[in-house]
Structures are given as structure tokens and as C-alpha cells.
Amino acid sequence: MNLLHQHANANILKLRAQWQSNSVVQNAITKDVEDFVKTDEWKNYVSSQSSGGGDEIKKEWDGSVELDGSTADGRVRWLMEKKNMTQEAAREKVRTEFPGKV
């Protein structure tokens, strides 16, 4: 076996070891998540979100709000035209870019 072949085999063994260790970590995280979603804390959180009782309340859309030299509606139109977004997706994008303003 030549030196290049030995080097390639060593790299393959390293990658396998990394993959296996990552698999162990992934399984541990998955188990933790599975355990957490069974808790009352998670059930209460989900219940509060689905019943509209969460901390975050969406404001009514105000497209006339000025945002960095354009209106909110202008930004939405640009996203729809240039990024092929739906109106709702564009509004959500604007809401995340300018939290609390629109």
C-alpha cells in the first residue's frame, strides 16, 4: 500500500469516527427532545400558543410605516417582485426585519 493510499484510509477512519460520535450526540439530543415534549412545561407552552395566549401579539398591518427610506408596503412590493414572495410571506419577512414597527 502506497503512502497516498494509507493517508486516504486514515482520513476515512477519522471521518467514520467523527460520524459515529456525532450520531451518538444526535441520538442523545433526540432523546432529550422526546423526553421534554412529554413534560407539562411543553404542553402548557403549546397550549398557550395555540389558544392565542402567547406573549407575542401580532399588530395589525400598517403599510404606511416608514422603514429605512421606504414604506412597509413598498418593501412588501419589492419582495414580491424581486424575490417572488407571496404577500403574506413578504409581510412576515418585513415583520422580522423591523420587529415591532409594522
N, C-alpha and C positions, 0 to 999 in steps of 0.2 A: 504494500500500500504506500503510495507516494505521500509526500508532506501535505499537498493540497487536499488530497482525499481525507487525510487524518484531521486536518483543520475543519473541513466541511462536516465530518462526523461529530467532532467536538461541538461545533455550533448547533447541530441538530439535537444533540443530547442536552445542551443548555436550554434550547428552546422548549424541548419536551418538559424539562424540569420546571421552567417558568410557567408553562401552560398548566401543568398539574398543580402547582402551588396556587395559581390564580383560580383554578377550578375549586380548590378547597376553600379559598376565600369567598368565591361566588356562592358556593353551597352554604357557607356559614351565614352570609348576608341574606340569602333567600330564606333560610330557616328563621333568622331573626325577624324578617318582614312577615313571614307566615305566622309567627307567634304574636307579633304586635297587632296584626289585624284581627286577632281573636280577643283583644283586650277591650274593656269598657271605654277606655280613653279614645280608642279609634272609633268605636261605634258611636260615641257621643259626638265626636267631630264630624263624622259622615252625616249623622242625623241633623246636626246644626247647619251643615252646608246645603243639604237637600231641602230643608224646610225654610231656607232663606234667612236663617238666624245667624249667619256668619258675621264676622267683624266687618267684612267689606261690603259696602252698598254701592251699586253702580249708579252713577249720576245719570240724569237724562242727557242725551247727546246735545251739545251746543256747538254747532259747526262754525259759528261766527268768532269763536275764541281765537285770538292771535297767538301763533306758535312760531317763534323764530322767523318772522317775516312773512308768514303765510297764515291763512285761516285753517282751522281744523278740517273744514270741508275741502279746502284746496289741497291739503296734504292727502286726504282720502282719495280725491280725484286722481292725483298724481300716482298714488299706489295702485289704483285700479287700472290706470292706463299703462304705466311703465312696468309694474310687477304682476299684472294680470290677476289681481286680487279681487275677491268679491267685496261688496260694500261693507258687509259685516266684518270680514277678516281685516279689511283696511282700517275700519274704526277700532277694532281691538288692537291693531298694531299701533295706531296713534295713541290710544289709551295707555299702552305700555311704554311708549316713547315719552309721553308727557303725563305722568301719573297725577291724578287729582285736578287736572286742568280742563278736561272735556268729559 
